[in-house]
Amino acid sequence: MEAKKKRMQELVELLNRARRAYEQEDTEIMSNYEYDRLYDELEGLERELGTTLASSPTVNVGYEVLSELPKERHEKPMLSLDKTKDVEQLKSFLGEQKAVISWKMDGLTIVLTYQNGRLQKAVTRGNGEVGEVITNNAKVFRNLPLQIPYQGELILRGEAVIGYKDFERINEQIEDVDARYKNPRNLCSGSVRQLNNEITARRNVKFFAFTLVKADGAEFENSRMQQLSWLEKQGFEVVEHHLADRASIEEEVAWFSEQIVHNDFPSDGLVLVYDDIAYGQSLGTTAKFPRDSYAFKWADEIRETTLLEIEWSPSRTGLINPVAIFEPVELEGTTVSRASVHNISIMEDLELGVGDVIQVYKANMIIPQIAENLTRSGVKDIPQVCPVCGGATKIKMENETKTLYCTNPECQAKHLKSFALFVSRDAMNIEGLSEATLEKFIGEGFIRDFTDIYHLDRYEETIKTLEGFGEKSYAKLITSVENSRSTTMPKVIYSLGIANIGLSNAKMICRAFDNDPQRMMQATVEELVDIQGVGEVIARTFVDYFSDETHRDLFKRLLQEVKLQKEEGEESAQIFENMNFVITGSVEHFANRREVKEIIESRGGKVTGSVTGKTNYLINNDVQSASSKNKKAKELNVPIISESQFLEMLETGTV
C-alpha cells in the first residue's frame, strides 16, 4: 500500500513536470507514448486506492474568481493551546500517559469536510469561532486529495503552509522590496485567502493533517496515532509525529530541535496531545484551552555580542536596508554574525550604535534577530551617499516608518533585471547567480558592471563567508563564470539587454555584419532595416544603444573578457532566407522544438508562434490532426509538413 501511494505521488510529479515543460517551456522530457503509458498507470492506481490528489493531471480543477470569501461559524470553537517553554512542564502534563508529539507548524489552520469520498468544504480557523470558506482554493493545494476511499462524513484539521524555498522564489519575483512578504506564514495566509484560486495554485501551498475530528464507523483503537495512520491511508500527508512518554519526552524535544534546521516548512514549536482519545476527551476544556493537549514553544537561545558596524544594503527599488554586523556567536548550532535591522525606525527604537553590547537570537530557531541593545549609544552615521553608486540618499517616512533610499536612477542596484538577463541561459549562461545572489553581490560592491562578474575571484574570502556560500559553492560559481567566457557574438549582443533585441534578432544582425563589432557599433538604421526580420523599432533601439559612449566602452571591455566561437550553423547555406515557419506538436528527431527553431534561424528563416498569411510552412508530425493551427493552415493554404519532410529540406538544400 505504502509503495503504491509513493508511486502515485511520483507519477503526479513526473507527469506534471512533463506537461509544464511541453506547455510552458516549449520542451519535451518524454515522448507522447511514454506520457500516455504513465498517465494510464496513474489512473489505475487512483482507481485501486480510491484516492486522487488535487495536483493530479487526471483531474482539472477550474480556476474561479470570487468577489469575497463567505464566512461560516464552526460547529465547535477552535481553542488555542496552553503553552510552555519548560520540558519539565511537559513531563508534568504527561504523567503516566503517552502522547503524540509533532511539529507546531507556522501556517494557516484549515478545517476540511469530506462527504461520499469527495472534498465538500474547507474553512479557515479565523478567530476560532468564525472562519472563511476557502473550498475553491483548497482544491488547488499541491498535495490535498480531492477524492478519498472513505465514504462517510470526514472532518479533519490541518495546517496549510508554504515552504522556505517557495517563499524565497515568490519574494524574488516581487520587484518592490517593501511589498515582499515578511515570512512564509504571511505569504501562506494571503495565498490561501485569495479570491482568485489561480493565484493560490501558483503558490505551491501544501496541507498537513494533524487532527481527526470525525469519521463515524472507522476504528482507531482509541489511539491518536492510529487516527493519523488512518488519515495517511486516505491519502493525506500528516504532520511528522512520534509517540512519547514522561521518560522519553526530553529526548524527543531534543530530536525535533535538531531537525528543525533541515525543515523546508516553518515551525514555531511542538504540540503534545494524549494518545488515549477517551481519556483526553474526558478532561474537557478550560475557558481558553483544551486539557488534552499542550504546545511547547522553543526557548530562544540568546547570546550577548558587540555590534561592529551597520552595513547598508541597497535593493532594486532604491531602498537601502541596514544590516547589523556583530562579533560572531554560536546560536542553535551555527555561527551567526549578521542580522537584518529592516529600517531606521527599528534602529532608533533600539538606539543602535556601533560598539553597543547587544543580545541576539534566532526567531523560530532560523532567522537571526536583535532582541535587545544593552548599552544604547544611539543611531549615528546614516550614510548620505549610496554605498553602491555614490549617489545621494534620502530619508523617507512611509507608513510611520523611516526608510533610507538612493536617489540615483542609474544606481546599479536598481538594474538587477539587466544583470539577471546577462547571466541567463540564452545570454552568458552563468549558473549560480540567481537574482538574490546578484542583489547581494551588488549590495556588497562586488559588481558594478557586467565585466566585474569575471573578476569575482577578487572577493573570494568574503564571498565564502556569505550566507549560502562555502568552498564548494564558490568553486562551482567561479567554474561557471570561466566556462561562460567561451561564447558567441550573438549571445554577447543579446546579453547587453538592448531593448527589443532577442537572441534570434541578435543572430540575424551579427550574421549581416559578419560578427564585426566595429561595424555593428557604427550601424545605421537604414542598414539594419535591410536585414530580414529587423524592423524600424528594433533598428532604432540598436543604434540608440551604441550611440552612447558608455555602452560602447562596456561592449569593448566585455569583448576582452570572452573568447568568441563561431555560431553553430554559421556557415550553413541560407536556404530559409525570407521564410517564416510555425512549429507545433511533438518532435522525434530533435531534442525539442527550440532546437528546430535554432536550425531554421541559422539558415536565415524565422519562427513565429501563430499561422498567418505570411507563414510559409507549418511543421507538425500529425499532419492530419484537427488542431487549431492545422485548421488555420488549411484555410490559408499554408503547407503542413512533417518532421521527415523538414529533414529532407535540410539534406537536399531545397524548399
Buried (B, 14 or more C-beta within 10 A) or exposed (E): EEEEBEEBBEBBEBBBEBBEBBEEEEBBBBEBEEBEEBBEBBBEBBEEBBBBBBBBBBEEBEEEEBEEBEEBEBEEEBBEBBEBEEBEBBBEBBEEBBBBBBBBBBBBBBBBBBEEBEBEBBBBBBEBEBBBBBBBBBBBBBBBBBBBEBEEBBBBBBBBBBBBEBBEBBBBEEBEBEEBBEBBBEBBBBBBBBBEBEBBBBBBBBBBBBBBBEBEEBEBEEBBBBBBEBBBBBBBBBBBBBBBBBEBBBEBBEEBBEEBEEBEBBBBBBBBBBBBBEEBEEEEEEEEBBBBBBBBBBEBBEBBBEBBEBBBBBBBBBBBBBBBBBBBBEBBEEEBBBBBBBBBBBBEEBEBBBEBBBBBBBBBBBEBBBBEBEBBBEBEEBEEBBBBBEBEBEEEEEEEEBBBBBEBEEBBBBBBEBBBBBBBEBBBBBBBBBBBBBBBBBBBBBBEBBBBBBEBEEBEEEBBEBEEBEEEBBEEBBEBBEEBEEBBBBBBBBBBBBEEBEBBBBBBBBBBBEBEBEEBBEBEBEBBEEBBBBEEEBBBBBBEBBEEEEBBEBBEEBBEBBEBEEBEBBEBEEBBEEBBBBBBBBBEEBEBBBEBBBBBBBBBBBBEEEBEEEBBBBBBBBBEBEBEBBEBBEEEEBEBBBBEBBBEBBEEEEB
